Amino acid sequence: MSNSNLALPPPILSGETALEQALNKRRSVRQFSNQPLNLQEIGQLLWATQGISDHDRGFRTAPSAGATYPLEVLIVVADAKELAPGLYRYHPQGHELRIMKKGDLRSTFFRAALNQSPIESAPATIVITAVHERTETRYGGRAERYVAMEAGHAAQNLSLQAVALGLGTVVIGAFDDARIAELLALHSGESPLYLIPMGRP
C-alpha cells in the first residue's frame, strides 16, 4: 500500500441480520441524523458494493457480465470517525481507499445533485460510476444494458448491507452529470450512474 492509500478493516462475513429481514426492512431513507459513520461501517458498505468475494479468481460481491467489472466506486465523506472529510476512491483489490480531494465537499456536491436534501444531511455518499469500454470491448452494443444491470446489483447490495448495519440509504439518479464528473475528477470515459447517500436514520 502506498502512503496515499488507507487500508480498511476486513469485511465482516457473518452478521446478526438475516437476508430475509434486510429485504423486508429495506426502505429509502431521505433524512439522516447527525451521527458520524465509523471506518468499519464504511469499509463494510464499500465491500458489499464492489468488494472482492473470491480472492483466487477476483470475483466481486455483485455479478458482472464476463467479469469485465466496469464499475468504480467513490465515496464523499463529510462526517466519519477515523476518516477525514474528503473524496475517496475505493480499490477493491486491496480493500482500501485513496484520497482524491480533502475537505467537506457536501455543499458543492449538494448543488450538483440538484439540491436534493439527502445529499446535504448524509454523513457520506457513495457514488457508483462506470467505464463502459471495459464491457463494450467484449459485448459491443449490449454493454449499456449489462452495465446498468450491474450497477443495480451493486446498489441493492449496498442498500441491504446498510439495513443489516442499522443504517439507511436512498438511490439517486437525478443530477448534473457533467458537474458531478468534474467534482469527482472522473477519468476519461468514466460516467456517474448513482449517488447513494447513507447514514443513521
C-alpha positions as CSV (number, residue, x, y, z in Angstrom):
1,M,0.0,0.0,0.0
2,S,1.3,3.5,-0.9
3,N,1.4,6.3,1.6
4,S,-1.7,7.8,-0.2
5,N,-3.8,4.7,0.5
6,L,-5.8,3.9,3.6
7,A,-6.4,0.2,4.5
8,L,-10.0,-0.5,5.5
9,P,-10.9,-3.0,8.3
10,P,-11.5,-6.5,6.9
11,P,-15.2,-7.1,6.0
12,I,-17.3,-9.0,8.4
13,L,-18.6,-12.1,6.8
14,S,-21.3,-13.2,9.3
15,G,-23.9,-10.8,10.8
16,E,-26.9,-10.9,13.0
17,T,-29.5,-9.8,10.4
18,A,-30.9,-12.5,8.2
19,L,-31.2,-11.7,4.5
20,E,-35.0,-12.0,4.7
21,Q,-35.1,-9.4,7.4
22,A,-32.9,-7.0,5.4
23,L,-35.1,-7.4,2.4
24,N,-38.2,-6.8,4.5
25,K,-36.8,-3.7,6.2
26,R,-35.2,-2.0,3.2
27,R,-36.7,1.4,2.5
28,S,-35.5,4.6,1.0
29,V,-34.2,7.0,3.8
30,R,-34.0,10.7,2.9
31,Q,-33.2,12.3,6.2
32,F,-30.2,11.3,8.4
33,S,-29.2,12.1,11.9
34,N,-26.0,14.0,12.7
35,Q,-24.2,10.9,14.0
36,P,-21.0,10.0,12.1
37,L,-20.3,6.7,10.4
38,N,-17.2,4.7,11.6
39,L,-14.5,3.2,9.5
40,Q,-15.7,-0.4,9.9
41,E,-19.2,0.6,8.6
42,I,-17.7,2.5,5.6
43,G,-15.5,-0.4,4.8
44,Q,-18.3,-2.9,5.1
45,L,-20.6,-0.8,2.8
46,L,-17.9,-0.4,0.2
47,W,-17.1,-4.2,0.2
48,A,-20.8,-5.0,-0.2
49,T,-20.9,-2.7,-3.2
50,Q,-17.9,-3.9,-5.1
51,G,-15.6,-5.8,-2.8
52,I,-13.7,-9.0,-3.6
53,S,-15.5,-12.1,-2.5
54,D,-13.2,-14.7,-4.2
55,H,-9.6,-13.7,-4.0
56,D,-8.4,-16.7,-6.1
57,R,-10.5,-15.6,-9.1
58,G,-11.0,-12.0,-8.3
59,F,-14.8,-12.3,-8.3
60,R,-16.8,-9.5,-6.6
61,T,-19.9,-9.3,-4.4
62,A,-22.0,-8.2,-7.4
63,P,-22.2,-10.2,-10.7
64,S,-20.6,-8.7,-13.8
65,A,-21.1,-9.7,-17.4
66,G,-18.0,-11.7,-18.4
67,A,-16.2,-10.5,-15.2
68,T,-15.4,-7.2,-17.1
69,Y,-16.1,-5.1,-14.0
70,P,-16.9,-1.7,-15.5
71,L,-18.0,-0.2,-12.2
72,E,-15.9,2.1,-10.0
73,V,-16.9,3.3,-6.5
74,L,-16.1,6.6,-4.9
75,I,-17.2,8.0,-1.5
76,V,-17.8,11.6,-0.5
77,V,-17.2,11.7,3.3
78,A,-18.5,14.6,5.4
79,D,-18.6,13.1,8.9
80,A,-16.9,9.9,9.9
81,K,-14.8,8.7,12.8
82,E,-11.2,7.9,11.8
83,L,-11.6,9.3,8.3
84,A,-11.1,12.9,7.4
85,P,-13.7,14.7,5.2
86,G,-13.0,14.4,1.5
87,L,-13.4,12.4,-1.7
88,Y,-12.0,8.9,-1.8
89,R,-11.8,6.2,-4.5
90,Y,-12.3,2.6,-3.4
91,H,-9.8,0.0,-4.6
92,P,-11.4,-3.5,-4.2
93,Q,-8.2,-5.4,-4.8
94,G,-6.6,-4.1,-1.6
95,H,-9.8,-3.2,0.2
96,E,-8.5,0.3,0.6
97,L,-9.3,4.0,-0.1
98,R,-7.2,6.5,-2.0
99,I,-7.8,10.2,-1.1
100,M,-8.7,12.3,-4.2
101,K,-9.7,15.6,-2.6
102,K,-9.6,16.9,1.0
103,G,-12.3,18.8,2.9
104,D,-16.1,18.7,3.3
105,L,-17.4,18.8,-0.3
106,R,-21.0,18.3,0.8
107,S,-22.4,21.7,-0.1
108,T,-20.9,21.8,-3.6
109,F,-21.9,18.2,-4.1
110,F,-25.5,19.1,-2.9
111,R,-25.8,21.7,-5.6
112,A,-24.5,19.4,-8.3
113,A,-27.1,16.9,-7.2
114,L,-29.9,19.4,-7.9
115,N,-30.3,20.4,-4.2
116,Q,-31.6,17.1,-3.1
117,S,-31.8,17.1,0.7
118,P,-30.4,13.6,1.4
119,I,-27.0,14.7,0.0
120,E,-27.0,17.6,2.4
121,S,-27.8,15.6,5.5
122,A,-25.9,12.4,4.9
123,P,-22.5,11.9,6.6
124,A,-21.3,10.1,3.4
125,T,-22.5,9.5,-0.1
126,I,-21.3,6.6,-2.2
127,V,-21.0,7.2,-6.0
128,I,-21.1,4.4,-8.5
129,T,-19.6,5.2,-11.8
130,A,-18.9,3.1,-14.9
131,V,-16.2,2.7,-17.6
132,H,-18.4,1.3,-20.3
133,E,-15.5,0.5,-22.6
134,R,-14.4,-2.4,-20.3
135,T,-17.7,-4.2,-21.2
136,E,-18.1,-2.9,-24.7
137,T,-14.8,-4.4,-25.8
138,R,-16.4,-7.9,-25.2
139,Y,-20.1,-7.3,-25.7
140,G,-20.4,-4.4,-28.1
141,G,-23.9,-2.7,-28.1
142,R,-25.2,-4.9,-25.3
143,A,-22.7,-3.4,-22.9
144,E,-25.0,-0.5,-22.0
145,R,-27.7,-2.9,-20.7
146,Y,-25.2,-5.1,-18.9
147,V,-23.5,-2.1,-17.1
148,A,-26.9,-0.8,-16.0
149,M,-27.8,-4.2,-14.7
150,E,-24.6,-4.5,-12.8
151,A,-25.0,-1.0,-11.2
152,G,-28.4,-2.1,-10.0
153,H,-26.9,-5.3,-8.4
154,A,-24.3,-3.2,-6.6
155,A,-26.7,-0.6,-5.4
156,Q,-29.0,-3.3,-4.0
157,N,-26.1,-5.0,-2.2
158,L,-25.2,-1.6,-0.6
159,S,-28.8,-1.0,0.4
160,L,-29.3,-4.4,2.0
161,Q,-25.9,-4.2,3.8
162,A,-26.9,-0.8,5.2
163,V,-30.1,-2.3,6.7
164,A,-28.0,-5.0,8.3
165,L,-25.9,-2.3,9.9
166,G,-28.8,-0.3,11.2
167,L,-28.2,2.4,8.5
168,G,-30.3,3.9,5.8
169,T,-29.7,4.7,2.1
170,V,-31.5,6.2,-0.9
171,V,-30.5,5.8,-4.5
172,I,-30.4,9.0,-6.6
173,G,-30.2,9.1,-10.4
174,A,-31.1,12.7,-11.0
175,F,-28.1,15.0,-11.0
176,D,-26.0,17.2,-13.3
177,D,-23.8,14.6,-14.9
178,A,-21.1,17.0,-16.2
179,R,-20.8,18.8,-12.9
180,I,-20.7,15.6,-10.8
181,A,-18.0,14.2,-13.2
182,E,-16.0,17.4,-12.7
183,L,-16.3,17.4,-8.9
184,L,-15.2,13.8,-8.7
185,A,-12.4,14.3,-11.2
186,L,-13.5,11.2,-13.1
187,H,-11.2,9.6,-15.6
188,S,-11.8,10.0,-19.3
189,G,-14.6,7.6,-20.3
190,E,-15.9,7.2,-16.8
191,S,-19.5,8.3,-16.2
192,P,-21.5,8.7,-12.9
193,L,-24.5,6.4,-12.6
194,Y,-25.7,6.5,-9.0
195,L,-25.4,8.8,-5.9
196,I,-26.3,6.9,-2.7
197,P,-26.4,9.0,0.5
198,M,-26.2,6.9,3.6
199,G,-26.3,7.4,7.4
200,R,-28.2,6.7,10.5
201,P,-32.0,7.4,10.2
